[in-house]
Amino acid sequence: MRGALDTLVPAGDARRFADEPARVSSTPVAFAELPGTQHDFDFFHSLRFHAVADAVEGFAVWATRR
């Protein structure tokens, strides 16, 4: 997961970081770029923070039950 406005990690680096495991993994690999967010978007509790945490948890549950 990456903030679309991230100035610390270039977008291409983040996408490659997700693409490499996806090529060899037998389990799902997901990459999401969240609009309007910076590198540390999940540092402070907010509606977005909780929505992202819920989505990550839901994906993990789904992936482990496959």
Helices and strands as residue ranges (DSSP letters): E 2-3, H 11-24, E 33-34, H 47-64
